[in-house]
Amino acid sequence: MKNKYRILKIAITVIILGFLLSFSLKKFSGQKITDNEISVKMSEKTPVYFIDEKDIREIVKKENPSGKVGDLDIPALEKKINDLPAVDSANVYLNLNGKLNLDIKQRVPAFRLNKNGRDFYVDEKGIEFPISKTYSHPCMLVTGDVHKDEYQKLAELVEKIDKDDFSKKYFIGISKDNEDYNLLTSEGNYKVEIGDLDNIEFKVKGFKTFVEKYLVYQDPEKYRMVSVKYQNQIVTTLNPYFKENDSILNVRNKELAKASAVPIKKTENKPKPAEIKKTKKPTSSSSKPKTITKPKETKKTEKKSTAEKPKTKAKVKIE
């Protein structure tokens, strides 16, 4: 009985609401929607201005030229707004008093990507949308051939950089070269090579340790690259245009020249004619038993032993 009573109560409530809704629609169907009766709310934590309230009101007027409540197609209007590239979601509804409400959430760029000569934004969900002619959002600039399946991981990296005071101070951009990611720094001309987008926190921690224990005592112009992509080690590349590096680079170039000269000498010390002569010597020794005539006078048992010796020497000759 209790369940039947609940079902009856719900059915009566739905019927009453439907009656009130139909009554209100009939009442306001001929009423015009004025600007005062349109409420546009832009709900986002980070304020962005790719579209404004004026743009939304113009779309409402185009979708409902008569301006009457009864002629307004709410699903079509909602779809029109959702199709805007900079809109993440839109919810359009009418109040019982005939007031039109539009709750709109815009896309917030995680980073701006320059790829194959094109500039566009990418949000935290990894969705691309074009830049605006009237508004530019401050965010991390990324360059290179970044694949779409890397967008979300890259957005997570940018978020970690923004939340960390040390990283936010040092890193001003990201580039991708030959499938390796590099963090561009605000100090010096060097970049930090991180490789792939895995273990980012560990790699940034390694660079932070290198800065605090060593780089703070050096001129930042000294290096061209600091690589943290290898596990448990940091590899640095000197800047060839830094004057203090001239002596270090000269010593390194001399060592490389000596190292490269060693294998060339080894190849010259192995002339093929000399090797052929050496291999021919065993053949001459193997032919010596043929000149011996004494075994003919020996016993038959000795002939067997002499006949076995050339067989073993022939094996050496094959080798």
Stockholm file with secondary structure:
# STOCKHOLM 1.0

chainA/1-319         MKNKYRILKIAITVIILGFLLSFSLKKFSGQKITDNEISVKMSEKTPVYFIDEKDIREIVKKENPSGKVGDLDIPALEKKINDLPAVDSANVYLNLNGKLNLDIKQRVPAFRLNKNGRDFYVDEKGIEFPISKTYSHPCMLVTGDVHKDEYQKLAELVEKIDKDDFSKKYFIGISKDNEDYNLLTSEGNYKVEIGDLDNIEFKVKGFKTFVEKYLVYQDPEKYRMVSVKYQNQIVTTLNPYFKENDSILNVRNKELAKASAVPIKKTENKPKPAEIKKTKKPTSSSSKPKTITKPKETKKTEKKSTAEKPKTKAKVKIE
#=GR chainA/1-319 SS CHHHHHHHHHHHHHHHHHHHHHHHHHHHTTSBCCGGGEEEEECCSSCCCSSCHHHHHHHHHHHCTTCBSTTCCHHHHHHHHHTSTTEEEEEEEECTTSCEEEEEEECCEEEEEEETTEEEEEETTSCEEECCSSCCCCCEEEESCCCGGGHHHHHHHHHHHHHCHHHHHHEEEEEEETTEEEEEESSSSCEEEEESSSSHHHHHHHHHHHHHHTGGGSCGGGEEEEECCSTTCCEEEECTTCGGGHHHHHHHHHHHHHHHHHHHHHHHTCCHHHHHHHHHHHHHHHHHHHHCCGGGTSCHHHHHHHHHHHHHHHHHHHC
#=GC SS_cons         CHHHHHHHHHHHHHHHHHHHHHHHHHHHTTSBCCGGGEEEEECCSSCCCSSCHHHHHHHHHHHCTTCBSTTCCHHHHHHHHHTSTTEEEEEEEECTTSCEEEEEEECCEEEEEEETTEEEEEETTSCEEECCSSCCCCCEEEESCCCGGGHHHHHHHHHHHHHCHHHHHHEEEEEEETTEEEEEESSSSCEEEEESSSSHHHHHHHHHHHHHHTGGGSCGGGEEEEECCSTTCCEEEECTTCGGGHHHHHHHHHHHHHHHHHHHHHHHTCCHHHHHHHHHHHHHHHHHHHHCCGGGTSCHHHHHHHHHHHHHHHHHHHC
//
